[in-house]
Amino acid sequence: MVFDAIEALPEDLKTAMTLRELDGLSYEEIAAVMECPVGTVRSRIFRAREAVEKKMKPLLQR
């Protein structure tokens, strides 16, 4: 279920979240890999977490 929610994310959000949560990279390392500012990485991860939480919330309320 969680992986399905992650797979449904836009590519940039999915990449940032995967690098952070599954690969354990720091925000700075992710910024280097994705060639974007650290602030952008933080924003993408925040938005990705919100989207996954929104998709999972109905399942958790059962």
PDB file as gemmi writes it, atoms N, CA and C in Angstrom:
CRYST1    1.000    1.000    1.000  90.00  90.00  90.00 P 1                      
ATOM      1  N   MET A   1       0.806  -1.199   0.000  1.00  0.00           N  
ATOM      2  CA  MET A   1       0.000   0.000   0.000  1.00  0.00           C  
ATOM      3  C   MET A   1       0.853   1.269   0.000  1.00  0.00           C  
ATOM      4  N   VAL A   2       1.820   1.324   0.879  1.00  0.00           N  
ATOM      5  CA  VAL A   2       2.684   2.506   0.936  1.00  0.00           C  
ATOM      6  C   VAL A   2       3.464   2.645  -0.364  1.00  0.00           C  
ATOM      7  N   PHE A   3       3.977   1.530  -0.866  1.00  0.00           N  
ATOM      8  CA  PHE A   3       4.751   1.590  -2.107  1.00  0.00           C  
ATOM      9  C   PHE A   3       3.875   2.002  -3.280  1.00  0.00           C  
ATOM     10  N   ASP A   4       2.609   1.591  -3.285  1.00  0.00           N  
ATOM     11  CA  ASP A   4       1.681   2.019  -4.338  1.00  0.00           C  
ATOM     12  C   ASP A   4       1.473   3.525  -4.279  1.00  0.00           C  
ATOM     13  N   ALA A   5       1.345   4.058  -3.068  1.00  0.00           N  
ATOM     14  CA  ALA A   5       1.168   5.500  -2.898  1.00  0.00           C  
ATOM     15  C   ALA A   5       2.404   6.249  -3.372  1.00  0.00           C  
ATOM     16  N   ILE A   6       3.579   5.718  -3.091  1.00  0.00           N  
ATOM     17  CA  ILE A   6       4.826   6.350  -3.537  1.00  0.00           C  
ATOM     18  C   ILE A   6       4.938   6.276  -5.054  1.00  0.00           C  
ATOM     19  N   GLU A   7       4.601   5.137  -5.632  1.00  0.00           N  
ATOM     20  CA  GLU A   7       4.674   4.966  -7.089  1.00  0.00           C  
ATOM     21  C   GLU A   7       3.763   5.938  -7.827  1.00  0.00           C  
ATOM     22  N   ALA A   8       2.668   6.345  -7.198  1.00  0.00           N  
ATOM     23  CA  ALA A   8       1.713   7.253  -7.828  1.00  0.00           C  
ATOM     24  C   ALA A   8       2.180   8.709  -7.815  1.00  0.00           C  
ATOM     25  N   LEU A   9       3.243   9.008  -7.083  1.00  0.00           N  
ATOM     26  CA  LEU A   9       3.747  10.382  -6.991  1.00  0.00           C  
ATOM     27  C   LEU A   9       4.358  10.831  -8.314  1.00  0.00           C  
ATOM     28  N   PRO A  10       4.353  12.154  -8.554  1.00  0.00           N  
ATOM     29  CA  PRO A  10       5.110  12.670  -9.700  1.00  0.00           C  
ATOM     30  C   PRO A  10       6.586  12.275  -9.562  1.00  0.00           C  
ATOM     31  N   GLU A  11       7.264  12.136 -10.667  1.00  0.00           N  
ATOM     32  CA  GLU A  11       8.629  11.601 -10.681  1.00  0.00           C  
ATOM     33  C   GLU A  11       9.582  12.360  -9.751  1.00  0.00           C  
ATOM     34  N   ASP A  12       9.526  13.696  -9.744  1.00  0.00           N  
ATOM     35  CA  ASP A  12      10.460  14.464  -8.908  1.00  0.00           C  
ATOM     36  C   ASP A  12      10.221  14.225  -7.419  1.00  0.00           C  
ATOM     37  N   LEU A  13       8.959  14.108  -7.020  1.00  0.00           N  
ATOM     38  CA  LEU A  13       8.649  13.845  -5.612  1.00  0.00           C  
ATOM     39  C   LEU A  13       9.033  12.423  -5.235  1.00  0.00           C  
ATOM     40  N   LYS A  14       8.739  11.490  -6.129  1.00  0.00           N  
ATOM     41  CA  LYS A  14       9.061  10.080  -5.877  1.00  0.00           C  
ATOM     42  C   LYS A  14      10.568   9.889  -5.731  1.00  0.00           C  
ATOM     43  N   THR A  15      11.339  10.525  -6.598  1.00  0.00           N  
ATOM     44  CA  THR A  15      12.797  10.398  -6.537  1.00  0.00           C  
ATOM     45  C   THR A  15      13.336  10.947  -5.225  1.00  0.00           C  
ATOM     46  N   ALA A  16      12.905  12.149  -4.856  1.00  0.00           N  
ATOM     47  CA  ALA A  16      13.381  12.768  -3.615  1.00  0.00           C  
ATOM     48  C   ALA A  16      13.027  11.911  -2.402  1.00  0.00           C  
ATOM     49  N   MET A  17      11.794  11.434  -2.353  1.00  0.00           N  
ATOM     50  CA  MET A  17      11.363  10.638  -1.198  1.00  0.00           C  
ATOM     51  C   MET A  17      12.096   9.301  -1.146  1.00  0.00           C  
ATOM     52  N   THR A  18      12.280   8.670  -2.285  1.00  0.00           N  
ATOM     53  CA  THR A  18      12.981   7.385  -2.327  1.00  0.00           C  
ATOM     54  C   THR A  18      14.427   7.540  -1.877  1.00  0.00           C  
ATOM     55  N   LEU A  19      15.091   8.578  -2.366  1.00  0.00           N  
ATOM     56  CA  LEU A  19      16.485   8.800  -1.975  1.00  0.00           C  
ATOM     57  C   LEU A  19      16.602   9.061  -0.475  1.00  0.00           C  
ATOM     58  N   ARG A  20      15.615   9.740   0.097  1.00  0.00           N  
ATOM     59  CA  ARG A  20      15.650  10.064   1.526  1.00  0.00           C  
ATOM     60  C   ARG A  20      15.250   8.868   2.400  1.00  0.00           C  
ATOM     61  N   GLU A  21      14.082   8.314   2.127  1.00  0.00           N  
ATOM     62  CA  GLU A  21      13.507   7.309   3.020  1.00  0.00           C  
ATOM     63  C   GLU A  21      14.048   5.903   2.795  1.00  0.00           C  
ATOM     64  N   LEU A  22      14.341   5.548   1.567  1.00  0.00           N  
ATOM     65  CA  LEU A  22      14.811   4.188   1.291  1.00  0.00           C  
ATOM     66  C   LEU A  22      16.328   4.100   1.201  1.00  0.00           C  
ATOM     67  N   ASP A  23      16.952   5.116   0.604  1.00  0.00           N  
ATOM     68  CA  ASP A  23      18.406   5.094   0.446  1.00  0.00           C  
ATOM     69  C   ASP A  23      19.142   5.798   1.583  1.00  0.00           C  
ATOM     70  N   GLY A  24      18.422   6.596   2.374  1.00  0.00           N  
ATOM     71  CA  GLY A  24      19.016   7.235   3.541  1.00  0.00           C  
ATOM     72  C   GLY A  24      19.946   8.397   3.248  1.00  0.00           C  
ATOM     73  N   LEU A  25      19.806   9.006   2.074  1.00  0.00           N  
ATOM     74  CA  LEU A  25      20.671  10.135   1.732  1.00  0.00           C  
ATOM     75  C   LEU A  25      20.257  11.379   2.510  1.00  0.00           C  
ATOM     76  N   SER A  26      21.213  12.267   2.745  1.00  0.00           N  
ATOM     77  CA  SER A  26      20.927  13.548   3.391  1.00  0.00           C  
ATOM     78  C   SER A  26      20.293  14.483   2.364  1.00  0.00           C  
ATOM     79  N   TYR A  27      19.707  15.569   2.852  1.00  0.00           N  
ATOM     80  CA  TYR A  27      19.126  16.555   1.944  1.00  0.00           C  
ATOM     81  C   TYR A  27      20.188  17.101   0.986  1.00  0.00           C  
ATOM     82  N   GLU A  28      21.373  17.324   1.506  1.00  0.00           N  
ATOM     83  CA  GLU A  28      22.459  17.853   0.680  1.00  0.00           C  
ATOM     84  C   GLU A  28      22.866  16.858  -0.408  1.00  0.00           C  
ATOM     85  N   GLU A  29      22.923  15.578  -0.043  1.00  0.00           N  
ATOM     86  CA  GLU A  29      23.271  14.549  -1.028  1.00  0.00           C  
ATOM     87  C   GLU A  29      22.194  14.429  -2.109  1.00  0.00           C  
ATOM     88  N   ILE A  30      20.950  14.511  -1.692  1.00  0.00           N  
ATOM     89  CA  ILE A  30      19.845  14.444  -2.653  1.00  0.00           C  
ATOM     90  C   ILE A  30      19.901  15.640  -3.595  1.00  0.00           C  
ATOM     91  N   ALA A  31      20.186  16.818  -3.047  1.00  0.00           N  
ATOM     92  CA  ALA A  31      20.295  18.020  -3.880  1.00  0.00           C  
ATOM     93  C   ALA A  31      21.381  17.850  -4.937  1.00  0.00           C  
ATOM     94  N   ALA A  32      22.486  17.239  -4.563  1.00  0.00           N  
ATOM     95  CA  ALA A  32      23.570  17.013  -5.521  1.00  0.00           C  
ATOM     96  C   ALA A  32      23.140  16.024  -6.603  1.00  0.00           C  
ATOM     97  N   VAL A  33      22.482  14.947  -6.205  1.00  0.00           N  
ATOM     98  CA  VAL A  33      22.027  13.934  -7.166  1.00  0.00           C  
ATOM     99  C   VAL A  33      20.987  14.524  -8.122  1.00  0.00           C  
ATOM    100  N   MET A  34      20.056  15.298  -7.568  1.00  0.00           N  
ATOM    101  CA  MET A  34      18.961  15.834  -8.375  1.00  0.00           C  
ATOM    102  C   MET A  34      19.305  17.168  -9.031  1.00  0.00           C  
ATOM    103  N   GLU A  35      20.486  17.688  -8.707  1.00  0.00           N  
ATOM    104  CA  GLU A  35      20.958  18.962  -9.259  1.00  0.00           C  
ATOM    105  C   GLU A  35      19.944  20.089  -9.041  1.00  0.00           C  
ATOM    106  N   CYS A  36      19.580  20.273  -7.763  1.00  0.00           N  
ATOM    107  CA  CYS A  36      18.659  21.338  -7.392  1.00  0.00           C  
ATOM    108  C   CYS A  36      19.031  21.834  -5.992  1.00  0.00           C  
ATOM    109  N   PRO A  37      18.508  22.995  -5.588  1.00  0.00           N  
ATOM    110  CA  PRO A  37      18.817  23.516  -4.253  1.00  0.00           C  
ATOM    111  C   PRO A  37      18.255  22.627  -3.138  1.00  0.00           C  
ATOM    112  N   VAL A  38      18.884  22.694  -1.978  1.00  0.00           N  
ATOM    113  CA  VAL A  38      18.446  21.920  -0.816  1.00  0.00           C  
ATOM    114  C   VAL A  38      17.005  22.283  -0.445  1.00  0.00           C  
ATOM    115  N   GLY A  39      16.656  23.552  -0.548  1.00  0.00           N  
ATOM    116  CA  GLY A  39      15.286  23.976  -0.241  1.00  0.00           C  
ATOM    117  C   GLY A  39      14.257  23.291  -1.120  1.00  0.00           C  
ATOM    118  N   THR A  40      14.602  23.085  -2.366  1.00  0.00           N  
ATOM    119  CA  THR A  40      13.712  22.381  -3.291  1.00  0.00           C  
ATOM    120  C   THR A  40      13.548  20.931  -2.864  1.00  0.00           C  
ATOM    121  N   VAL A  41      14.636  20.314  -2.437  1.00  0.00           N  
ATOM    122  CA  VAL A  41      14.581  18.927  -1.956  1.00  0.00           C  
ATOM    123  C   VAL A  41      13.662  18.840  -0.745  1.00  0.00           C  
ATOM    124  N   ARG A  42      13.832  19.741   0.204  1.00  0.00           N  
ATOM    125  CA  ARG A  42      12.989  19.738   1.407  1.00  0.00           C  
ATOM    126  C   ARG A  42      11.512  19.890   1.038  1.00  0.00           C  
ATOM    127  N   SER A  43      11.233  20.791   0.114  1.00  0.00           N  
ATOM    128  CA  SER A  43       9.861  21.018  -0.331  1.00  0.00           C  
ATOM    129  C   SER A  43       9.279  19.779  -1.002  1.00  0.00           C  
ATOM    130  N   ARG A  44      10.058  19.146  -1.863  1.00  0.00           N  
ATOM    131  CA  ARG A  44       9.583  17.949  -2.563  1.00  0.00           C  
ATOM    132  C   ARG A  44       9.300  16.812  -1.594  1.00  0.00           C  
ATOM    133  N   ILE A  45      10.170  16.630  -0.623  1.00  0.00           N  
ATOM    134  CA  ILE A  45       9.964  15.561   0.353  1.00  0.00           C  
ATOM    135  C   ILE A  45       8.736  15.858   1.214  1.00  0.00           C  
ATOM    136  N   PHE A  46       8.571  17.101   1.604  1.00  0.00           N  
ATOM    137  CA  PHE A  46       7.395  17.493   2.383  1.00  0.00           C  
ATOM    138  C   PHE A  46       6.113  17.207   1.604  1.00  0.00           C  
ATOM    139  N   ARG A  47       6.081  17.633   0.335  1.00  0.00           N  
ATOM    140  CA  ARG A  47       4.898  17.416  -0.502  1.00  0.00           C  
ATOM    141  C   ARG A  47       4.653  15.930  -0.748  1.00  0.00           C  
ATOM    142  N   ALA A  48       5.725  15.172  -0.916  1.00  0.00           N  
ATOM    143  CA  ALA A  48       5.590  13.722  -1.121  1.00  0.00           C  
ATOM    144  C   ALA A  48       5.002  13.061   0.120  1.00  0.00           C  
ATOM    145  N   ARG A  49       5.497  13.432   1.286  1.00  0.00           N  
ATOM    146  CA  ARG A  49       4.983  12.850   2.533  1.00  0.00           C  
ATOM    147  C   ARG A  49       3.507  13.186   2.723  1.00  0.00           C  
ATOM    148  N   GLU A  50       3.144  14.437   2.417  1.00  0.00           N  
ATOM    149  CA  GLU A  50       1.739  14.840   2.517  1.00  0.00           C  
ATOM    150  C   GLU A  50       0.860  14.002   1.596  1.00  0.00           C  
ATOM    151  N   ALA A  51       1.306  13.802   0.360  1.00  0.00           N  
ATOM    152  CA  ALA A  51       0.525  13.041  -0.619  1.00  0.00           C  
ATOM    153  C   ALA A  51       0.369  11.586  -0.190  1.00  0.00           C  
ATOM    154  N   VAL A  52       1.434  10.985   0.311  1.00  0.00           N  
ATOM    155  CA  VAL A  52       1.363   9.594   0.762  1.00  0.00           C  
ATOM    156  C   VAL A  52       0.436   9.491   1.973  1.00  0.00           C  
ATOM    157  N   GLU A  53       0.566  10.424   2.894  1.00  0.00           N  
ATOM    158  CA  GLU A  53      -0.309  10.422   4.074  1.00  0.00           C  
ATOM    159  C   GLU A  53      -1.774  10.546   3.669  1.00  0.00           C  
ATOM    160  N   LYS A  54      -2.054  11.422   2.705  1.00  0.00           N  
ATOM    161  CA  LYS A  54      -3.429  11.624   2.245  1.00  0.00           C  
ATOM    162  C   LYS A  54      -3.999  10.336   1.650  1.00  0.00           C  
ATOM    163  N   LYS A  55      -3.187   9.614   0.891  1.00  0.00           N  
ATOM    164  CA  LYS A  55      -3.649   8.357   0.292  1.00  0.00           C  
ATOM    165  C   LYS A  55      -3.808   7.253   1.333  1.00  0.00           C  
ATOM    166  N   MET A  56      -2.995   7.278   2.373  1.00  0.00           N  
ATOM    167  CA  MET A  56      -3.023   6.222   3.381  1.00  0.00           C  
ATOM    168  C   MET A  56      -4.072   6.467   4.469  1.00  0.00           C  
ATOM    169  N   LYS A  57      -4.447   7.713   4.683  1.00  0.00           N  
ATOM    170  CA  LYS A  57      -5.345   8.063   5.781  1.00  0.00           C  
ATOM    171  C   LYS A  57      -6.649   7.256   5.783  1.00  0.00           C  
ATOM    172  N   PRO A  58      -7.346   7.122   4.645  1.00  0.00           N  
ATOM    173  CA  PRO A  58      -8.590   6.330   4.673  1.00  0.00           C  
ATOM    174  C   PRO A  58      -8.359   4.873   5.088  1.00  0.00           C  
ATOM    175  N   LEU A  59      -7.232   4.316   4.722  1.00  0.00           N  
ATOM    176  CA  LEU A  59      -6.939   2.930   5.083  1.00  0.00           C  
ATOM    177  C   LEU A  59      -6.662   2.778   6.573  1.00  0.00           C  
ATOM    178  N   LEU A  60      -6.075   3.805   7.165  1.00  0.00           N  
ATOM    179  CA  LEU A  60      -5.724   3.747   8.581  1.00  0.00           C  
ATOM    180  C   LEU A  60      -6.919   4.016   9.488  1.00  0.00           C  
ATOM    181  N   GLN A  61      -7.973   4.603   8.946  1.00  0.00           N  
ATOM    182  CA  GLN A  61      -9.147   4.945   9.754  1.00  0.00           C  
ATOM    183  C   GLN A  61     -10.145   3.801   9.849  1.00  0.00           C  
ATOM    184  N   ARG A  62      -9.872   2.697   9.197  1.00  0.00           N  
ATOM    185  CA  ARG A  62     -10.806   1.555   9.220  1.00  0.00           C  
ATOM    186  C   ARG A  62     -10.815   0.870  10.555  1.00  0.00           C  
TER     187      ARG A  62                                                      
END                                                                             
